[in-house]
Amino acid sequence: MIPTTNIPFGRRKTDLTPPPRKRQRIGFFEDFRRFFLRGLAALLPTLITLSLLVWIWNFLWETLGRHLIFGLKW
């Protein structure tokens, strides 16, 4: 049995592959911006979580904490 391919007669498989693209030279500021944004995206969930925990702690302290301490002292 002869294997069939979609390559037209007289052309080699290597003729159908596109030539490798040349990488564009990226400048320092483009690299810096890209790495900075990726680092910010990695740190942002942690910073948001910490700020929410601090906000919840302050909210509970202002609403319940003072009253609980007053009740314990009384």
DOTOR-266867 format. One record per atom (N, C-alpha, C, O): z, x, y; residue in one letter. Coordinates in Angstrom, 2 decimals. Layout:
up:Z&east:X&north:Y&resn:A
...
***
This chain:
up:0.00&east:0.83&north:-1.17&resn:M
up:0.00&east:0.00&north:0.00&resn:M
up:0.00&east:0.88&north:1.24&resn:M
up:0.78&east:1.83&north:1.33&resn:M
up:-0.85&east:0.58&north:2.18&resn:I
up:-0.99&east:1.37&north:3.39&resn:I
up:-0.14&east:0.72&north:4.49&resn:I
up:-0.28&east:-0.47&north:4.76&resn:I
up:0.74&east:1.52&north:5.13&resn:P
up:1.55&east:0.93&north:6.20&resn:P
up:0.68&east:0.59&north:7.41&resn:P
up:-0.20&east:1.36&north:7.79&resn:P
up:0.94&east:-0.53&north:7.99&resn:T
up:0.20&east:-0.93&north:9.18&resn:T
up:1.05&east:-0.70&north:10.41&resn:T
up:2.26&east:-0.88&north:10.39&resn:T
up:0.40&east:-0.29&north:11.47&resn:T
up:1.09&east:-0.07&north:12.74&resn:T
up:0.30&east:-0.75&north:13.84&resn:T
up:-0.84&east:-1.18&north:13.64&resn:T
up:0.91&east:-0.85&north:14.98&resn:N
up:0.26&east:-1.47&north:16.13&resn:N
up:-0.44&east:-0.45&north:17.03&resn:N
up:-0.82&east:-0.78&north:18.15&resn:N
up:-0.62&east:0.76&north:16.54&resn:I
up:-1.26&east:1.81&north:17.32&resn:I
up:-2.78&east:1.65&north:17.19&resn:I
up:-3.29&east:1.60&north:16.07&resn:I
up:-3.49&east:1.58&north:18.32&resn:P
up:-4.95&east:1.45&north:18.24&resn:P
up:-5.57&east:2.67&north:17.57&resn:P
up:-5.01&east:3.77&north:17.59&resn:P
up:-6.74&east:2.46&north:16.98&resn:F
up:-7.44&east:3.53&north:16.26&resn:F
up:-7.81&east:4.65&north:17.22&resn:F
up:-8.33&east:4.40&north:18.31&resn:F
up:-7.55&east:5.86&north:16.83&resn:G
up:-7.93&east:7.02&north:17.61&resn:G
up:-6.85&east:7.48&north:18.58&resn:G
up:-7.03&east:8.50&north:19.25&resn:G
up:-5.75&east:6.78&north:18.69&resn:R
up:-4.67&east:7.21&north:19.58&resn:R
up:-3.46&east:7.61&north:18.75&resn:R
up:-3.18&east:7.02&north:17.71&resn:R
up:-2.78&east:8.59&north:19.23&resn:R
up:-1.57&east:9.03&north:18.54&resn:R
up:-0.36&east:8.33&north:19.14&resn:R
up:-0.40&east:7.83&north:20.27&resn:R
up:0.71&east:8.31&north:18.38&resn:K
up:1.93&east:7.65&north:18.84&resn:K
up:2.49&east:8.34&north:20.09&resn:K
up:3.06&east:7.69&north:20.96&resn:K
up:2.32&east:9.64&north:20.16&resn:T
up:2.85&east:10.36&north:21.32&resn:T
up:2.07&east:10.02&north:22.58&resn:T
up:2.59&east:10.19&north:23.69&resn:T
up:0.83&east:9.56&north:22.45&resn:D
up:0.06&east:9.16&north:23.63&resn:D
up:0.60&east:7.88&north:24.26&resn:D
up:0.40&east:7.64&north:25.45&resn:D
up:1.29&east:7.08&north:23.47&resn:L
up:1.78&east:5.78&north:23.96&resn:L
up:3.13&east:5.88&north:24.65&resn:L
up:3.49&east:4.98&north:25.42&resn:L
up:3.88&east:6.94&north:24.40&resn:T
up:5.18&east:7.07&north:25.03&resn:T
up:5.01&east:7.54&north:26.47&resn:T
up:4.22&east:8.45&north:26.73&resn:T
up:5.74&east:6.93&north:27.40&resn:P
up:5.60&east:7.36&north:28.80&resn:P
up:6.20&east:8.74&north:29.01&resn:P
up:7.11&east:9.15&north:28.28&resn:P
up:5.71&east:9.46&north:29.98&resn:P
up:6.27&east:10.79&north:30.24&resn:P
up:7.71&east:10.65&north:30.75&resn:P
up:8.04&east:9.65&north:31.38&resn:P
up:8.54&east:11.62&north:30.48&resn:P
up:9.94&east:11.52&north:30.94&resn:P
up:9.99&east:11.50&north:32.47&resn:P
up:9.26&east:12.22&north:33.16&resn:P
up:10.87&east:10.63&north:32.97&resn:R
up:11.01&east:10.53&north:34.42&resn:R
up:11.78&east:11.72&north:34.96&resn:R
up:12.72&east:12.20&north:34.33&resn:R
up:11.37&east:12.18&north:36.12&resn:K
up:12.10&east:13.26&north:36.77&resn:K
up:13.30&east:12.65&north:37.50&resn:K
up:13.17&east:11.64&north:38.18&resn:K
up:14.44&east:13.28&north:37.34&resn:R
up:15.64&east:12.79&north:38.01&resn:R
up:15.56&east:13.14&north:39.48&resn:R
up:15.23&east:14.26&north:39.86&resn:R
up:15.87&east:12.16&north:40.29&resn:Q
up:15.89&east:12.42&north:41.72&resn:Q
up:17.14&east:13.20&north:42.06&resn:Q
up:18.21&east:12.98&north:41.48&resn:Q
up:17.00&east:14.08&north:42.98&resn:R
up:18.15&east:14.86&north:43.41&resn:R
up:19.02&east:13.98&north:44.29&resn:R
up:18.57&east:13.43&north:45.29&resn:R
up:20.28&east:13.85&north:43.91&resn:I
up:21.23&east:13.01&north:44.64&resn:I
up:22.09&east:13.92&north:45.50&resn:I
up:22.57&east:14.96&north:45.03&resn:I
up:22.29&east:13.54&north:46.73&resn:G
up:23.07&east:14.35&north:47.64&resn:G
up:24.57&east:14.20&north:47.43&resn:G
up:25.03&east:13.38&north:46.64&resn:G
up:25.29&east:15.01&north:48.16&resn:F
up:26.75&east:15.03&north:48.03&resn:F
up:27.36&east:13.70&north:48.42&resn:F
up:28.24&east:13.20&north:47.71&resn:F
up:26.91&east:13.10&north:49.52&resn:F
up:27.53&east:11.88&north:50.00&resn:F
up:27.25&east:10.70&north:49.09&resn:F
up:28.10&east:9.82&north:48.95&resn:F
up:26.08&east:10.66&north:48.45&resn:E
up:25.80&east:9.60&north:47.49&resn:E
up:26.69&east:9.73&north:46.27&resn:E
up:27.22&east:8.74&north:45.76&resn:E
up:26.86&east:10.97&north:45.80&resn:D
up:27.77&east:11.20&north:44.67&resn:D
up:29.19&east:10.84&north:45.05&resn:D
up:29.89&east:10.17&north:44.28&resn:D
up:29.64&east:11.26&north:46.22&resn:F
up:31.00&east:10.99&north:46.66&resn:F
up:31.23&east:9.49&north:46.75&resn:F
up:32.25&east:8.99&north:46.27&resn:F
up:30.29&east:8.77&north:47.36&resn:R
up:30.44&east:7.32&north:47.50&resn:R
up:30.51&east:6.64&north:46.13&resn:R
up:31.32&east:5.75&north:45.90&resn:R
up:29.63&east:7.08&north:45.22&resn:R
up:29.61&east:6.47&north:43.89&resn:R
up:30.91&east:6.73&north:43.14&resn:R
up:31.47&east:5.81&north:42.55&resn:R
up:31.40&east:7.98&north:43.16&resn:F
up:32.64&east:8.31&north:42.46&resn:F
up:33.83&east:7.65&north:43.13&resn:F
up:34.76&east:7.21&north:42.44&resn:F
up:33.82&east:7.57&north:44.46&resn:F
up:34.93&east:6.93&north:45.16&resn:F
up:35.01&east:5.45&north:44.80&resn:F
up:36.10&east:4.93&north:44.55&resn:F
up:33.88&east:4.78&north:44.79&resn:L
up:33.88&east:3.36&north:44.45&resn:L
up:34.29&east:3.12&north:43.00&resn:L
up:35.00&east:2.16&north:42.72&resn:L
up:33.86&east:3.98&north:42.09&resn:R
up:34.28&east:3.84&north:40.70&resn:R
up:35.78&east:4.09&north:40.54&resn:R
up:36.45&east:3.38&north:39.79&resn:R
up:36.31&east:5.08&north:41.24&resn:G
up:37.74&east:5.33&north:41.18&resn:G
up:38.53&east:4.20&north:41.78&resn:G
up:39.59&east:3.82&north:41.26&resn:G
up:38.03&east:3.65&north:42.88&resn:L
up:38.69&east:2.51&north:43.51&resn:L
up:38.68&east:1.30&north:42.58&resn:L
up:39.68&east:0.59&north:42.47&resn:L
up:37.57&east:1.08&north:41.91&resn:A
up:37.48&east:-0.03&north:40.97&resn:A
up:38.43&east:0.16&north:39.78&resn:A
up:38.92&east:-0.81&north:39.21&resn:A
up:38.68&east:1.41&north:39.42&resn:A
up:39.61&east:1.67&north:38.31&resn:A
up:41.06&east:1.48&north:38.75&resn:A
up:41.88&east:1.02&north:37.96&resn:A
up:41.38&east:1.84&north:40.00&resn:L
up:42.76&east:1.74&north:40.48&resn:L
up:43.11&east:0.37&north:41.04&resn:L
up:44.29&east:0.01&north:41.08&resn:L
up:42.14&east:-0.37&north:41.46&resn:L
up:42.41&east:-1.64&north:42.14&resn:L
up:43.23&east:-2.62&north:41.31&resn:L
up:44.16&east:-3.21&north:41.86&resn:L
up:42.96&east:-2.84&north:40.02&resn:P
up:43.81&east:-3.77&north:39.27&resn:P
up:45.27&east:-3.34&north:39.21&resn:P
up:46.16&east:-4.19&north:39.29&resn:P
up:45.52&east:-2.06&north:39.08&resn:T
up:46.89&east:-1.57&north:39.05&resn:T
up:47.57&east:-1.78&north:40.40&resn:T
up:48.72&east:-2.22&north:40.45&resn:T
up:46.87&east:-1.48&north:41.48&resn:L
up:47.46&east:-1.66&north:42.81&resn:L
up:47.73&east:-3.13&north:43.11&resn:L
up:48.75&east:-3.47&north:43.71&resn:L
up:46.83&east:-4.00&north:42.70&resn:I
up:47.04&east:-5.43&north:42.92&resn:I
up:48.24&east:-5.92&north:42.12&resn:I
up:49.05&east:-6.69&north:42.63&resn:I
up:48.36&east:-5.47&north:40.87&resn:T
up:49.49&east:-5.87&north:40.04&resn:T
up:50.81&east:-5.40&north:40.65&resn:T
up:51.77&east:-6.16&north:40.71&resn:T
up:50.86&east:-4.15&north:41.09&resn:L
up:52.09&east:-3.64&north:41.69&resn:L
up:52.45&east:-4.38&north:42.97&resn:L
up:53.62&east:-4.70&north:43.19&resn:L
up:51.46&east:-4.66&north:43.81&resn:S
up:51.75&east:-5.38&north:45.04&resn:S
up:52.22&east:-6.80&north:44.76&resn:S
up:53.10&east:-7.31&north:45.45&resn:S
up:51.66&east:-7.45&north:43.74&resn:L
up:52.13&east:-8.79&north:43.37&resn:L
up:53.56&east:-8.74&north:42.84&resn:L
up:54.36&east:-9.62&north:43.16&resn:L
up:53.89&east:-7.72&north:42.04&resn:L
up:55.26&east:-7.60&north:41.54&resn:L
up:56.26&east:-7.37&north:42.68&resn:L
up:57.35&east:-7.94&north:42.67&resn:L
up:55.89&east:-6.55&north:43.64&resn:V
up:56.77&east:-6.32&north:44.80&resn:V
up:56.93&east:-7.60&north:45.60&resn:V
up:58.03&east:-7.93&north:46.04&resn:V
up:55.82&east:-8.31&north:45.80&resn:W
up:55.89&east:-9.57&north:46.55&resn:W
up:56.78&east:-10.58&north:45.83&resn:W
up:57.58&east:-11.26&north:46.47&resn:W
up:56.64&east:-10.71&north:44.51&resn:I
up:57.47&east:-11.65&north:43.74&resn:I
up:58.94&east:-11.24&north:43.81&resn:I
up:59.82&east:-12.10&north:43.95&resn:I
up:59.21&east:-9.93&north:43.70&resn:W
up:60.60&east:-9.45&north:43.78&resn:W
up:61.21&east:-9.81&north:45.14&resn:W
up:62.33&east:-10.31&north:45.20&resn:W
up:60.48&east:-9.54&north:46.22&resn:N
up:61.00&east:-9.86&north:47.55&resn:N
up:61.18&east:-11.36&north:47.73&resn:N
up:62.17&east:-11.79&north:48.33&resn:N
up:60.26&east:-12.15&north:47.23&resn:F
up:60.36&east:-13.60&north:47.35&resn:F
up:61.60&east:-14.12&north:46.61&resn:F
up:62.35&east:-14.93&north:47.14&resn:F
up:61.81&east:-13.63&north:45.38&resn:L
up:62.98&east:-14.07&north:44.62&resn:L
up:64.28&east:-13.59&north:45.26&resn:L
up:65.28&east:-14.30&north:45.25&resn:L
up:64.27&east:-12.38&north:45.81&resn:W
up:65.47&east:-11.87&north:46.46&resn:W
up:65.82&east:-12.70&north:47.69&resn:W
up:66.98&east:-13.03&north:47.92&resn:W
up:64.81&east:-13.05&north:48.48&resn:E
up:65.05&east:-13.83&north:49.69&resn:E
up:65.51&east:-15.25&north:49.36&resn:E
up:66.35&east:-15.80&north:50.07&resn:E
up:64.96&east:-15.85&north:48.31&resn:T
up:65.28&east:-17.25&north:48.02&resn:T
up:66.49&east:-17.41&north:47.11&resn:T
up:67.30&east:-18.31&north:47.33&resn:T
up:66.65&east:-16.57&north:46.10&resn:L
up:67.73&east:-16.75&north:45.13&resn:L
up:68.79&east:-15.66&north:45.17&resn:L
up:69.97&east:-15.95&north:44.97&resn:L
up:68.40&east:-14.45&north:45.41&resn:G
up:69.30&east:-13.32&north:45.28&resn:G
up:70.52&east:-13.39&north:46.18&resn:G
up:71.64&east:-13.16&north:45.74&resn:G
up:70.30&east:-13.72&north:47.43&resn:R
up:71.42&east:-13.79&north:48.37&resn:R
up:72.40&east:-14.89&north:47.98&resn:R
up:73.62&east:-14.72&north:48.09&resn:R
up:71.87&east:-16.00&north:47.52&resn:H
up:72.75&east:-17.11&north:47.14&resn:H
up:73.53&east:-16.78&north:45.86&resn:H
up:74.70&east:-17.15&north:45.74&resn:H
up:72.89&east:-16.09&north:44.93&resn:L
up:73.60&east:-15.70&north:43.71&resn:L
up:74.72&east:-14.71&north:44.02&resn:L
up:75.80&east:-14.82&north:43.45&resn:L
up:74.47&east:-13.76&north:44.89&resn:I
up:75.51&east:-12.78&north:45.25&resn:I
up:76.65&east:-13.48&north:46.00&resn:I
up:77.82&east:-13.17&north:45.77&resn:I
up:76.31&east:-14.40&north:46.88&resn:F
up:77.34&east:-15.16&north:47.58&resn:F
up:78.18&east:-15.94&north:46.58&resn:F
up:79.40&east:-15.99&north:46.70&resn:F
up:77.54&east:-16.56&north:45.60&resn:G
up:78.27&east:-17.33&north:44.58&resn:G
up:79.15&east:-16.43&north:43.73&resn:G
up:80.25&east:-16.83&north:43.36&resn:G
up:78.68&east:-15.24&north:43.41&resn:L
up:79.50&east:-14.32&north:42.62&resn:L
up:80.71&east:-13.82&north:43.42&resn:L
up:81.80&east:-13.68&north:42.87&resn:L
up:80.51&east:-13.56&north:44.69&resn:K
up:81.63&east:-13.09&north:45.53&resn:K
up:82.64&east:-14.21&north:45.74&resn:K
up:83.84&east:-13.96&north:45.83&resn:K
up:82.17&east:-15.41&north:45.83&resn:W
up:83.06&east:-16.55&north:46.07&resn:W
up:83.92&east:-16.82&north:44.87&resn:W
up:84.73&east:-17.74&north:44.88&resn:W
***
